[in-house]
Amino acid sequence: MPLASYCTAYKTWRDACELLAREDQQMVADDKANVLIRIARNSAAQMTTIGAQFGLTPHARLRLAGTMPPQQPGKFSGLIFPYDD
């Protein structure tokens, strides 16, 4: 379900951006452009929220189970087990 929601939000965002690009060339009423901008912003916010569940942001990747940030070797690493990385 979250993946389907993400895909729907992406399609809505993309459609709104494409319509905005077309409307910008035709210079139509500002009200329509404002609605499209609001739709694009809301869809982008939904994608960010849902995408965090899939680890699509650096911060969300750290919260996923089983992932650890890379650690730098300490000054004693390799003394007992020289091939231990």
MIVOMI-345685 format. One record per residue: residue number from 1; residue in three letters; x, y, z of N, C-alpha, C in turn. Coordinates in nm, 3 decimals. Example, Ala and Ser with C-alpha at 12.3 -4.5 7.8 and 13.67 -1.06 7.14 Angstrom:
BEGIN
+-----+-----+---------+---------+---------+---------+---------+---------+---------+---------+---------+
!   i !  aa !     n_u !     n_v !     n_w !    ca_u !    ca_v !    ca_w !     c_u !     c_v !     c_w !
+-----+-----+---------+---------+---------+---------+---------+---------+---------+---------+---------+
!   1 ! ALA !   1.319 !  -0.569 !   0.780 !   1.230 !  -0.450 !   0.780 !   1.320 !  -0.330 !   0.780 !
!   2 ! SER !   1.285 !  -0.225 !   0.708 !   1.367 !  -0.106 !   0.714 !   1.290 !   0.003 !   0.787 !
+-----+-----+---------+---------+---------+---------+---------+---------+---------+---------+---------+
% end
This chain:
BEGIN
+-----+-----+---------+---------+---------+---------+---------+---------+---------+---------+---------+
!   i !  aa !     n_u !     n_v !     n_w !    ca_u !    ca_v !    ca_w !     c_u !     c_v !     c_w !
+-----+-----+---------+---------+---------+---------+---------+---------+---------+---------+---------+
!   1 ! MET !   0.081 !  -0.120 !   0.000 !   0.000 !   0.000 !   0.000 !   0.086 !   0.128 !   0.000 !
!   2 ! PRO !   0.192 !   0.136 !   0.081 !   0.273 !   0.259 !   0.076 !   0.338 !   0.281 !  -0.060 !
!   3 ! LEU !   0.379 !   0.173 !  -0.127 !   0.441 !   0.190 !  -0.258 !   0.339 !   0.243 !  -0.360 !
!   4 ! ALA !   0.217 !   0.193 !  -0.355 !   0.112 !   0.243 !  -0.444 !   0.083 !   0.390 !  -0.416 !
!   5 ! SER !   0.080 !   0.428 !  -0.289 !   0.057 !   0.568 !  -0.252 !   0.170 !   0.657 !  -0.302 !
!   6 ! TYR !   0.294 !   0.607 !  -0.291 !   0.408 !   0.684 !  -0.340 !   0.398 !   0.704 !  -0.491 !
!   7 ! CYS !   0.364 !   0.597 !  -0.563 !   0.351 !   0.605 !  -0.709 !   0.241 !   0.703 !  -0.750 !
!   8 ! THR !   0.129 !   0.700 !  -0.679 !   0.019 !   0.792 !  -0.708 !   0.060 !   0.936 !  -0.683 !
!   9 ! ALA !   0.129 !   0.960 !  -0.572 !   0.176 !   1.096 !  -0.541 !   0.276 !   1.143 !  -0.646 !
!  10 ! TYR !   0.363 !   1.053 !  -0.693 !   0.460 !   1.089 !  -0.796 !   0.389 !   1.128 !  -0.926 !
!  11 ! LYS !   0.291 !   1.048 !  -0.964 !   0.218 !   1.078 !  -1.089 !   0.145 !   1.212 !  -1.078 !
!  12 ! THR !   0.083 !   1.236 !  -0.965 !   0.013 !   1.363 !  -0.944 !   0.111 !   1.479 !  -0.951 !
!  13 ! TRP !   0.226 !   1.463 !  -0.886 !   0.328 !   1.568 !  -0.885 !   0.378 !   1.595 !  -1.027 !
!  14 ! ARG !   0.408 !   1.488 !  -1.100 !   0.460 !   1.502 !  -1.235 !   0.357 !   1.568 !  -1.328 !
!  15 ! ASP !   0.231 !   1.524 !  -1.319 !   0.126 !   1.583 !  -1.402 !   0.110 !   1.732 !  -1.372 !
!  16 ! ALA !   0.112 !   1.767 !  -1.244 !   0.098 !   1.908 !  -1.207 !   0.215 !   1.990 !  -1.260 !
!  17 ! CYS !   0.335 !   1.936 !  -1.252 !   0.453 !   2.008 !  -1.302 !   0.447 !   2.024 !  -1.454 !
!  18 ! GLU !   0.403 !   1.920 !  -1.524 !   0.392 !   1.931 !  -1.669 !   0.286 !   2.034 !  -1.709 !
!  19 ! LEU !   0.172 !   2.034 !  -1.640 !   0.068 !   2.133 !  -1.669 !   0.118 !   2.274 !  -1.638 !
!  20 ! LEU !   0.193 !   2.288 !  -1.531 !   0.249 !   2.419 !  -1.497 !   0.343 !   2.467 !  -1.607 !
!  21 ! ALA !   0.423 !   2.378 !  -1.660 !   0.516 !   2.416 !  -1.766 !   0.439 !   2.461 !  -1.890 !
!  22 ! ARG !   0.332 !   2.392 !  -1.924 !   0.250 !   2.431 !  -2.039 !   0.177 !   2.562 !  -2.014 !
!  23 ! GLU !   0.122 !   2.575 !  -1.893 !   0.046 !   2.696 !  -1.859 !   0.137 !   2.818 !  -1.855 !
!  24 ! ASP !   0.261 !   2.798 !  -1.815 !   0.355 !   2.909 !  -1.809 !   0.379 !   2.967 !  -1.948 !
!  25 ! GLN !   0.382 !   2.880 !  -2.048 !   0.404 !   2.927 !  -2.185 !   0.282 !   3.000 !  -2.238 !
!  26 ! GLN !   0.163 !   2.961 !  -2.194 !   0.041 !   3.021 !  -2.246 !  -0.004 !   3.142 !  -2.164 !
!  27 ! MET !   0.057 !   3.162 !  -2.048 !   0.026 !   3.276 !  -1.961 !  -0.124 !   3.285 !  -1.931 !
!  28 ! VAL !  -0.179 !   3.183 !  -1.870 !  -0.321 !   3.182 !  -1.834 !  -0.341 !   3.240 !  -1.695 !
!  29 ! ALA !  -0.462 !   3.228 !  -1.647 !  -0.500 !   3.290 !  -1.519 !  -0.413 !   3.240 !  -1.404 !
!  30 ! ASP !  -0.384 !   3.329 !  -1.311 !  -0.301 !   3.297 !  -1.196 !  -0.368 !   3.197 !  -1.102 !
!  31 ! ASP !  -0.501 !   3.196 !  -1.097 !  -0.571 !   3.105 !  -1.007 !  -0.542 !   2.959 !  -1.042 !
!  32 ! LYS !  -0.540 !   2.929 !  -1.170 !  -0.513 !   2.792 !  -1.212 !  -0.370 !   2.754 !  -1.179 !
!  33 ! ALA !  -0.276 !   2.845 !  -1.199 !  -0.136 !   2.819 !  -1.167 !  -0.119 !   2.798 !  -1.017 !
!  34 ! ASN !  -0.189 !   2.876 !  -0.935 !  -0.178 !   2.861 !  -0.790 !  -0.229 !   2.724 !  -0.745 !
!  35 ! VAL !  -0.336 !   2.676 !  -0.806 !  -0.389 !   2.545 !  -0.771 !  -0.289 !   2.436 !  -0.810 !
!  36 ! LEU !  -0.230 !   2.449 !  -0.928 !  -0.131 !   2.351 !  -0.971 !  -0.008 !   2.351 !  -0.882 !
!  37 ! ILE !   0.035 !   2.468 !  -0.840 !   0.150 !   2.478 !  -0.750 !   0.118 !   2.411 !  -0.617 !
!  38 ! ARG !  -0.001 !   2.434 !  -0.565 !  -0.041 !   2.372 !  -0.439 !  -0.047 !   2.220 !  -0.452 !
!  39 ! ILE !  -0.101 !   2.171 !  -0.564 !  -0.107 !   2.027 !  -0.586 !   0.034 !   1.968 !  -0.594 !
!  40 ! ALA !   0.124 !   2.036 !  -0.666 !   0.261 !   1.987 !  -0.679 !   0.331 !   1.985 !  -0.543 !
!  41 ! ARG !   0.313 !   2.088 !  -0.463 !   0.376 !   2.093 !  -0.330 !   0.322 !   1.984 !  -0.238 !
!  42 ! ASN !   0.191 !   1.965 !  -0.239 !   0.131 !   1.861 !  -0.154 !   0.179 !   1.722 !  -0.195 !
!  43 ! SER !   0.187 !   1.699 !  -0.325 !   0.233 !   1.569 !  -0.373 !   0.379 !   1.546 !  -0.339 !
!  44 ! ALA !   0.461 !   1.650 !  -0.350 !   0.603 !   1.638 !  -0.314 !   0.618 !   1.608 !  -0.165 !
!  45 ! ALA !   0.535 !   1.671 !  -0.083 !   0.540 !   1.645 !   0.061 !   0.499 !   1.501 !   0.091 !
!  46 ! GLN !   0.397 !   1.452 !   0.021 !   0.356 !   1.313 !   0.040 !   0.467 !   1.217 !  -0.002 !
!  47 ! MET !   0.533 !   1.246 !  -0.113 !   0.642 !   1.160 !  -0.159 !   0.756 !   1.157 !  -0.057 !
!  48 ! THR !   0.785 !   1.271 !   0.003 !   0.891 !   1.277 !   0.104 !   0.854 !   1.195 !   0.226 !
!  49 ! THR !   0.731 !   1.208 !   0.271 !   0.685 !   1.135 !   0.389 !   0.683 !   0.984 !   0.363 !
!  50 ! ILE !   0.624 !   0.946 !   0.252 !   0.615 !   0.803 !   0.221 !   0.752 !   0.746 !   0.186 !
!  51 ! GLY !   0.832 !   0.823 !   0.114 !   0.966 !   0.777 !   0.075 !   1.055 !   0.748 !   0.193 !
!  52 ! ALA !   1.032 !   0.815 !   0.304 !   1.112 !   0.789 !   0.424 !   1.091 !   0.646 !   0.474 !
!  53 ! GLN !   0.973 !   0.591 !   0.450 !   0.947 !   0.452 !   0.491 !   1.032 !   0.353 !   0.413 !
!  54 ! PHE !   1.073 !   0.393 !   0.293 !   1.154 !   0.306 !   0.208 !   1.302 !   0.340 !   0.215 !
!  55 ! GLY !   1.339 !   0.434 !   0.300 !   1.480 !   0.472 !   0.312 !   1.530 !   0.555 !   0.196 !
!  56 ! LEU !   1.444 !   0.638 !   0.139 !   1.482 !   0.719 !   0.024 !   1.551 !   0.850 !   0.059 !
!  57 ! THR !   1.568 !   0.876 !   0.188 !   1.643 !   0.993 !   0.231 !   1.761 !   0.944 !   0.315 !
!  58 ! PRO !   1.870 !   1.019 !   0.321 !   1.984 !   0.974 !   0.401 !   1.949 !   0.949 !   0.548 !
!  59 ! HIS !   1.868 !   1.036 !   0.605 !   1.830 !   1.019 !   0.745 !   1.746 !   0.893 !   0.765 !
!  60 ! ALA !   1.656 !   0.867 !   0.673 !   1.571 !   0.748 !   0.684 !   1.652 !   0.620 !   0.667 !
!  61 ! ARG !   1.758 !   0.626 !   0.586 !   1.842 !   0.506 !   0.568 !   1.907 !   0.464 !   0.698 !
!  62 ! LEU !   1.942 !   0.560 !   0.781 !   2.006 !   0.527 !   0.909 !   1.909 !   0.460 !   1.004 !
!  63 ! ARG !   1.781 !   0.488 !   0.989 !   1.680 !   0.430 !   1.078 !   1.636 !   0.291 !   1.036 !
!  64 ! LEU !   1.670 !   0.249 !   0.914 !   1.631 !   0.117 !   0.869 !   1.703 !   0.010 !   0.952 !
!  65 ! ALA !   1.635 !  -0.095 !   0.982 !   1.694 !  -0.202 !   1.063 !   1.809 !  -0.267 !   0.987 !
!  66 ! GLY !   1.916 !  -0.291 !   1.057 !   2.029 !  -0.361 !   0.999 !   2.129 !  -0.273 !   0.929 !
!  67 ! THR !   2.107 !  -0.144 !   0.921 !   2.205 !  -0.058 !   0.856 !   2.276 !   0.024 !   0.961 !
!  68 ! MET !   2.405 !   0.029 !   0.948 !   2.487 !   0.107 !   1.039 !   2.572 !   0.203 !   0.955 !
!  69 ! PRO !   2.595 !   0.321 !   1.007 !   2.683 !   0.412 !   0.934 !   2.826 !   0.356 !   0.934 !
!  70 ! PRO !   2.903 !   0.384 !   0.830 !   3.040 !   0.333 !   0.827 !   3.122 !   0.388 !   0.943 !
!  71 ! GLN !   3.202 !   0.301 !   1.002 !   3.284 !   0.342 !   1.116 !   3.430 !   0.347 !   1.074 !
!  72 ! GLN !   3.501 !   0.444 !   1.126 !   3.643 !   0.455 !   1.096 !   3.719 !   0.360 !   1.188 !
!  73 ! PRO !   3.826 !   0.301 !   1.138 !   3.902 !   0.209 !   1.222 !   3.968 !   0.281 !   1.339 !
!  74 ! GLY !   3.971 !   0.213 !   1.454 !   4.035 !   0.269 !   1.572 !   4.186 !   0.249 !   1.566 !
!  75 ! LYS !   4.258 !   0.307 !   1.661 !   4.404 !   0.297 !   1.656 !   4.455 !   0.157 !   1.691 !
!  76 ! PHE !   4.371 !   0.073 !   1.755 !   4.411 !  -0.063 !   1.789 !   4.356 !  -0.168 !   1.694 !
!  77 ! SER !   4.279 !  -0.128 !   1.595 !   4.224 !  -0.228 !   1.504 !   4.336 !  -0.287 !   1.419 !
!  78 ! GLY !   4.334 !  -0.417 !   1.403 !   4.434 !  -0.485 !   1.324 !   4.552 !  -0.538 !   1.404 !
!  79 ! LEU !   4.561 !  -0.507 !   1.535 !   4.672 !  -0.557 !   1.614 !   4.659 !  -0.706 !   1.644 !
!  80 ! ILE !   4.540 !  -0.749 !   1.684 !   4.520 !  -0.890 !   1.718 !   4.485 !  -0.970 !   1.594 !
!  81 ! PHE !   4.393 !  -0.920 !   1.516 !   4.352 !  -0.985 !   1.392 !   4.391 !  -0.890 !   1.278 !
!  82 ! PRO !   4.508 !  -0.910 !   1.219 !   4.558 !  -0.813 !   1.121 !   4.472 !  -0.799 !   0.996 !
!  83 ! TYR !   4.390 !  -0.899 !   0.964 !   4.309 !  -0.890 !   0.844 !   4.163 !  -0.857 !   0.877 !
!  84 ! ASP !   4.137 !  -0.817 !   0.999 !   4.002 !  -0.782 !   1.041 !   3.970 !  -0.641 !   0.995 !
!  85 ! ASP !   3.866 !  -0.627 !   0.915 !   3.827 !  -0.495 !   0.865 !   3.707 !  -0.448 !   0.938 !
+-----+-----+---------+---------+---------+---------+---------+---------+---------+---------+---------+
% end
